[in-house]
Amino acid sequence: MVQILFQRGKCIGCNGCVEAAPHRWRVSRKDGRCNLIEGKEKKGFYQAIVSEDEYEENIQAAANCPVKIIQVSIL
């Protein structure tokens, strides 16, 4: 399993994560920031546990993030 952590409050909405993993990330129409699809919020951080087949594309999403607010790790 793979854990994705995302600090949405610091997101600048650059869309880099969406380009790397479009089925896991989406830009909000309300505020222009990105959303982690199926992410659960806790104290400003969003977390999603996903299958290992999403690891590489979410590593790329984290690498694309200019403010470095996405962390991806194998559990």
Backbone as a ProteinNet text record, in pm:
[ID]
protein_1_A
[PRIMARY]
MVQILFQRGKCIGCNGCVEAAPHRWRVSRKDGRCNLIEGKEKKGFYQAIVSEDEYEENIQAAANCPVKIIQVSIL
[TERTIARY]
83.7	0	88.5	33.9	105.4	26.5	97.8	36.1	72.8	-28.8	-7.5	-51.3	37.6	5.9	14.6	-79.8	-92.2	-134.9	-62	-96	-166	-296.7	-375.3	-368.4	-357.3	-355.3	-240.6	-134.2	-18.6	-16.5	-118.9	-125.7	-141	-66.2	-76.4	-151.9	-199.7	-281.3	-206.7	-82.8	-2.3	-45.1	-117.6	-171.1	-69.4	50.4	152.3	112.9	45.3	1.2	-107.7	-197	-305.8	-250.3	-147.4	-86.6	-20.4	38.4	107.8	11.9	-93.1	-186.8	-330	-388.7	-518.9	-634.7	-623.6	-732.8	-723.6	-613.8	-595.3	-600	-579.8	-575.8	-672.2	-729.3	-822.1	-811.3	-823.5	-821.8	-963.5	-975.8	-1105.4	-1154.2	-1279.9	-1339.6	-1367.6	-1377.4	-1408.8	-1291.5	-1173.4	-1060.2	-933.2	-935.1	-820.4	-709.3	-725	-625.1	-656.7	-556.8	-576.6	-638.1	-709.7	-770.1	-714.2	-685.4	-645.5	-773.6	-804.2	-928.2	-924.9	-1032.3	-1048.4	-955.5	-901.6	-817	-900.9	-856.1	-922.7	-844.4	-914.8	-849.4	-832.1	-714.1	-686.8	-583.1	-625.2	-537.7	-466	-538.2	-483.5	-408.7	-391.1	-325.6	-429.4	-418.2	-505	-424.1	-485	-417.1	-503.2	-438.1	-505.6	-414.3	-472.9	-400.9	-445.6	-350.3	-381.5	-299	-329	-255.7	-118.2	-30.9	106.7	118.9	17.7	25.9	15.8	-20.1	-25.2	102.1	197.7	318	396.3	433.7	520.1	457.9	330.7	269.4	252.9	233.2	222.4	358.7	463	599.7	627	581.7	597.6	514.1	393.7	309.8	381.3	443.3	517.8	637.4	706.3	822	779.4	661	610.5	567.7	542.9	490.5	599.8	583.7	688	699.1	593.4	599	623.4	641.9	681.7	590.6	460.4	363.6	297.3	353.9	304	412.9	376.5	468.9	408.1	488.6	442.9	537.6	479.8	564.1	494.6	576	524.3	506.9	390.9	362.8	407.4
-118.2	0	124.9	232.5	359.1	467.1	549.6	660.8	791	873.7	1006.7	1108	1200.9	1310.2	1441.1	1530.1	1654.1	1766.2	1877.2	1993.3	2096.6	2085	2163.8	2313.7	2356.2	2498.7	2574	2505.7	2568.9	2551.6	2487.9	2462.2	2593.6	2606	2725	2695.9	2572.7	2537	2535.1	2487	2487.1	2379.3	2278.1	2171.7	2061.8	2066.5	1965.8	1827	1818.1	1687.9	1628.9	1713.4	1668	1612.9	1677.2	1631.3	1494.7	1469.5	1342.4	1228.5	1257.3	1153.3	1207.7	1222.2	1287.5	1215.5	1085.3	1015.8	1028.2	1081.9	1097.7	1243.8	1337.3	1480.3	1556.8	1663.4	1747.6	1891	1988	2128.5	2168.8	2236	2282	2401	2399.3	2512.5	2627.5	2597.1	2699.7	2791.6	2733.2	2816.5	2797.1	2709.3	2691.5	2605.3	2556.3	2466.9	2323.3	2238.8	2098.8	2019.9	1916.1	1824.5	1685	1617.2	1476.7	1394.6	1329.3	1253	1138.1	1124.6	1027.1	1052.8	1174.2	1210.5	1244.2	1198.1	1227.1	1336.3	1441.4	1556	1537.1	1575.2	1575.2	1682.4	1786.8	1896.8	1961.9	1982.9	2051.6	1963.8	1837.8	1743.8	1646.1	1614.4	1516.1	1390.2	1275.8	1147.5	1053	979.7	874.1	752.4	636.9	510.1	446.9	422.9	372.8	248.1	182.8	62.3	99.4	0.7	24.4	59	27.5	61.7	212.2	291.3	436.8	504.5	426.4	482.4	573.8	524.5	599.9	732.6	730.7	854.7	957	909.8	1004.9	1053	973.8	1023.3	1137.1	1120.6	1227.4	1349.1	1328	1439.3	1517.6	1447.1	1513	1589.4	1530.1	1596.1	1721.3	1719.1	1833.7	1949.8	1925.3	2027.8	2129.5	2256.2	2354.6	2394.4	2374.2	2409.2	2288	2171.4	2047.2	2013.4	2007.8	1977.3	1841.3	1758	1622.3	1524.9	1427.9	1323.4	1188.8	1102	969.5	867	767.2	664.1	527.7	424.4	287.7	243.9	190.3	143.8	1
0	0	0	-54.1	-66.8	5.6	82.1	153.1	82.4	58	1.2	106.3	140	231.4	154.4	181	105.8	198.8	196.5	279.6	191.3	182.1	86.7	111.1	235.5	267.9	203.1	167.2	104.2	-47.7	-102.3	-246.2	-323.1	-433.2	-518.4	-647.7	-664.4	-780.1	-911.7	-910.9	-1033.6	-1132.7	-1086.6	-1171.3	-1204.3	-1147.8	-1175.3	-1129.8	-1015.7	-965.3	-1054.2	-1102.9	-1189.3	-1320.7	-1374.3	-1498.2	-1480.9	-1363.1	-1339.6	-1306	-1229	-1183.9	-1185.7	-1304.8	-1315.7	-1247.7	-1224.7	-1157.3	-1004.9	-952.7	-807.8	-764	-858.1	-826.7	-916	-859.7	-935.6	-883.6	-972.8	-934	-894.6	-780.1	-731.8	-813.3	-849.7	-920.2	-823.8	-695.2	-595.2	-566	-540.9	-498.6	-581	-680.8	-767.8	-711.6	-590.1	-530.3	-569.8	-557.7	-593.9	-479.4	-515.2	-418.7	-439.9	-330	-333.5	-330.3	-440.2	-449.9	-350.1	-272.7	-165.6	-47	-38	75.5	197.8	312.4	439.7	510.9	555.7	617.6	768.2	818.3	961.3	989.7	1060	1100.1	982.1	873.6	758.4	659.2	691.8	601.5	548	421.1	358.5	334.7	362.7	346.6	266.3	176.6	101	100.1	121.9	110.9	-20.4	-108.6	-243	-271.9	-382.4	-420.4	-476.8	-477.4	-520.5	-668.6	-748.1	-890.4	-915	-812.5	-824.1	-773.9	-727	-665.6	-759.9	-876.6	-967.5	-1011.3	-1048	-1095	-982.4	-859.1	-748.3	-700	-720	-697.7	-796.1	-920	-1019.9	-981.9	-929.3	-883.7	-774.2	-679.7	-572.3	-628.5	-726	-787.2	-865	-924.5	-1001.1	-913.3	-785.2	-694.7	-658.8	-699.7	-673	-525.7	-447.5	-305	-215.8	-276.8	-206.2	-88.4	-115.3	-9.9	-26.5	-114.9	-136.7	-95.4	-11.1	29.8	-7.1	-64.9	-105.2	-44.1	24.7	86.2	78.4	77.2	77	221.9	252.2	389	407.4
[MASK]
+++++++++++++++++++++++++++++++++++++++++++++++++++++++++++++++++++++++++++

